[in-house]
Structures are given as C-alpha cells and as structure tokens.
C-alpha cells in the first residue's frame, strides 16, 4: 500500500485540478473519508470506556461506517456468497 497523502499534498492536487469536475469530486470523497478516519481515531482510545459520551461516539461512528457504500456492498457480497453456498449445498445432496 502506498503512503497516505497529507493535507498539503491533497491541497496541491486540488489547486492543479480546479477545472476538472471528476477530480474535484474524487477530492471531496477523499475529504469525507478523511473525516471518518479522524472520527475513528478519536473514538478508538475510548473504546473500552462505558460512559454515555463514549457510547454515543461509538454508536455515531458505527452508523457512519454502516452507511458507507463499501461496507454495504461488502455485506451484500457476504450475504450473496452465503446464499450461493447454501444453494450449492442443497444441489450437492443426493436426492431420495
């Protein structure tokens, strides 16, 4: 995996690509994902605590992550693979 880009590097890329809509869309997505990473980094040190604020933070982060397209797509793929496995198992059983 390559080294992550710093905020300064992202800003430089943005300045070079202001007129390119697709590039700006990708940079906005990177900004959004960076915000999620920052949130996760703030929650993780408190993970074992059970105070109301931490529970609220963890639930908020969980909701954010659950709504991420890559998470919902991975969950769909996992469920589909399970269905396929079950279906294949039924087809493999000898009939009576």
Secondary structure, DSSP 8 states (H G I E B T S, - for coil): ------HHHHHHHHHHTTT-HHHHHHHHHHHHHHHHHHHHHHHHTTTT--SHHHHHHHHHHHHHHHTSHHHHHHHHHHHHHHHHHHHHHHHHS---
